[in-house]
Amino acid sequence: AVNVADIMSIEEFKARMKAFINEIRACPAVRQGETVCYPGEPEWASERRCLKEGVVLSGELVQELDAMAGDVGVPPLSARV
């Protein structure tokens, strides 16, 4: 790992990263109506959304989890929804 403070001040690093991100976002998108994202941005947005709204599980996955719950003697997940 690199300690940014050994290279430049944290304030300068943050300013440079903000400028870099703005430069990336200013690039034209491949598909009209979409935005250009920096690496990791979609995943971080998904994480924030899941923390706020919860994780959506498919019906098939709920059935699989219910079957496993039955195998170990715990209440099925579908009973809690």
Rosetta silent file (secondary structure, phi, psi, omega in degrees, C-alpha in Angstrom):
SEQUENCE: AVNVADIMSIEEFKARMKAFINEIRACPAVRQGETVCYPGEPEWASERRCLKEGVVLSGELVQELDAMAGDVGVPPLSARV
SCORE:     score description
SCORE:     0.000 S_00000001
   1 L     0.000  152.742  179.939    0.000    0.000    0.000 S_00000001
   2 L  -108.169  131.211  174.816    1.054    3.551   -0.618 S_00000001
   3 L   -89.957  105.720 -176.250    0.788    6.206    2.058 S_00000001
   4 H   -56.127  -36.422 -178.493   -0.380    9.253    0.095 S_00000001
   5 H   -61.603  -20.833  176.020    0.808   11.575    2.874 S_00000001
   6 H   -75.514  -17.183 -175.239    4.392   10.504    2.058 S_00000001
   7 L  -105.440  -42.541 -177.827    3.963   11.887   -1.462 S_00000001
   8 L  -156.987  170.087  178.456    1.692   14.937   -1.076 S_00000001
   9 L   -69.679  152.629  178.716   -0.716   16.507    1.363 S_00000001
  10 H   -61.191  -38.850  179.158   -4.090   14.831    1.801 S_00000001
  11 H   -61.289  -43.178  178.160   -5.787   18.074    0.720 S_00000001
  12 H   -65.287  -42.396  178.489   -3.811   18.115   -2.540 S_00000001
  13 H   -58.565  -47.957  179.717   -4.557   14.432   -3.128 S_00000001
  14 H   -61.533  -40.915  179.048   -8.300   14.985   -2.644 S_00000001
  15 H   -64.582  -42.070  179.769   -8.257   17.994   -4.971 S_00000001
  16 H   -67.514  -39.445  178.238   -6.372   16.049   -7.637 S_00000001
  17 H   -65.718  -40.533  178.355   -8.710   13.045   -7.327 S_00000001
  18 H   -62.341  -43.002  178.083  -11.756   15.310   -7.603 S_00000001
  19 H   -64.073  -40.080  179.405  -10.307   16.910  -10.752 S_00000001
  20 H   -64.027  -44.837  178.892   -9.509   13.452  -12.161 S_00000001
  21 H   -63.416  -42.221  177.565  -13.036   12.175  -11.498 S_00000001
  22 H   -62.634  -36.451  177.649  -14.532   15.291  -13.094 S_00000001
  23 H   -65.267  -42.275  178.351  -12.299   14.721  -16.128 S_00000001
  24 H   -63.069  -47.058 -178.042  -13.521   11.126  -16.423 S_00000001
  25 H   -66.483  -22.185  179.081  -17.161   12.159  -16.105 S_00000001
  26 L   -78.296  -11.169  178.964  -16.685   14.827  -18.793 S_00000001
  27 L   -68.003  146.995  177.315  -15.815   12.130  -21.361 S_00000001
  28 L   -69.529  139.110  178.642  -18.543   11.313  -23.878 S_00000001
  29 L   -75.561  152.987  178.216  -20.477    8.144  -23.094 S_00000001
  30 L   -67.169  -42.485  179.305  -20.486    5.255  -25.544 S_00000001
  31 L  -109.944  134.262 -179.555  -24.293    5.109  -25.430 S_00000001
  32 L   -59.558  136.351  178.921  -26.404    8.220  -25.493 S_00000001
  33 L    92.074  -11.973  177.613  -28.095    8.933  -22.176 S_00000001
  34 L   -96.046  162.708  177.328  -25.547    6.997  -20.095 S_00000001
  35 L  -112.833  155.560  177.006  -22.837    8.494  -17.948 S_00000001
  36 L   -87.464  131.437 -178.310  -19.168    7.625  -17.761 S_00000001
  37 L  -112.998  154.095  172.953  -18.179    6.144  -14.395 S_00000001
  38 L   -88.388  159.836 -177.533  -14.819    5.752  -12.731 S_00000001
  39 L   -56.275  130.830  178.847  -13.705    2.251  -11.640 S_00000001
  40 L    91.219  -17.385 -177.176  -15.661    1.029   -8.638 S_00000001
  41 H   -60.362  -47.003  179.279  -18.346    3.725   -8.834 S_00000001
  42 H   -61.114  -38.244  179.680  -21.220    1.425   -9.915 S_00000001
  43 H   -67.342  -40.373  178.477  -20.337   -1.032   -7.153 S_00000001
  44 H   -66.382  -38.148  177.233  -20.205    1.702   -4.504 S_00000001
  45 H   -64.474  -41.422  178.432  -23.566    3.041   -5.675 S_00000001
  46 H   -63.640  -41.915  178.980  -25.011   -0.466   -5.468 S_00000001
  47 H   -61.774  -45.899  178.474  -23.615   -0.928   -1.964 S_00000001
  48 H   -60.259  -42.280 -179.962  -25.142    2.379   -0.777 S_00000001
  49 H   -64.251  -44.279 -179.762  -28.495    1.414   -2.326 S_00000001
  50 H   -65.314  -39.505  178.182  -28.450   -2.048   -0.707 S_00000001
  51 H   -64.529  -33.742 -178.812  -27.541   -0.597    2.698 S_00000001
  52 H   -82.145  -44.238 -170.450  -30.442    1.841    2.419 S_00000001
  53 H  -106.640  -12.573 -175.419  -33.089   -0.339    0.746 S_00000001
  54 L    94.550  171.276 -178.399  -31.951   -3.880    1.461 S_00000001
  55 L   -98.877  128.941  179.256  -30.849   -6.637   -0.894 S_00000001
  56 L   -84.493  126.869  178.202  -33.349   -7.915   -3.437 S_00000001
  57 L  -110.092  138.538  177.417  -33.435  -11.718   -3.667 S_00000001
  58 L   -69.748  157.003  176.899  -34.917  -13.596   -6.594 S_00000001
  59 H   -58.461  -38.418  179.604  -37.786  -15.976   -5.940 S_00000001
  60 H   -63.035  -42.834  179.687  -35.562  -18.874   -6.983 S_00000001
  61 H   -66.482  -40.226  177.797  -32.908  -17.906   -4.434 S_00000001
  62 H   -60.696  -41.010  177.912  -35.519  -17.563   -1.669 S_00000001
  63 H   -62.001  -42.878  178.739  -36.739  -21.091   -2.498 S_00000001
  64 H   -63.719  -42.788  179.599  -33.179  -22.436   -2.295 S_00000001
  65 H   -66.512  -38.420  176.851  -32.588  -20.672    1.026 S_00000001
  66 H   -61.473  -41.123  178.606  -35.907  -21.962    2.359 S_00000001
  67 H   -63.261  -42.973  178.154  -34.885  -25.528    1.452 S_00000001
  68 H   -66.145  -38.119  178.463  -31.560  -25.083    3.263 S_00000001
  69 H   -61.079  -42.560  177.941  -33.352  -23.562    6.249 S_00000001
  70 H   -61.796  -36.896 -179.967  -35.582  -26.635    6.414 S_00000001
  71 H   -64.416  -30.325 -176.810  -32.509  -28.872    6.329 S_00000001
  72 H  -107.756    4.237  174.507  -31.073  -27.197    9.423 S_00000001
  73 L    77.263   30.336  175.066  -34.353  -26.605   11.273 S_00000001
  74 L  -111.910  156.902 -179.116  -34.665  -22.836   11.088 S_00000001
  75 L   -60.328  143.609 -179.852  -37.751  -20.894    9.930 S_00000001
  76 L   -67.096  149.439  178.871  -37.891  -20.314    6.162 S_00000001
  77 H   -61.996  -38.009 -177.008  -36.953  -16.907    4.849 S_00000001
  78 H   -63.223  -22.142  178.587  -40.237  -16.635    2.942 S_00000001
  79 H   -73.566  -16.784 -177.908  -42.107  -16.716    6.299 S_00000001
  80 H   -95.236   -8.538 -175.032  -40.397  -13.437    7.238 S_00000001
  81 L   -91.840    0.000    0.000  -41.324  -11.470    4.134 S_00000001
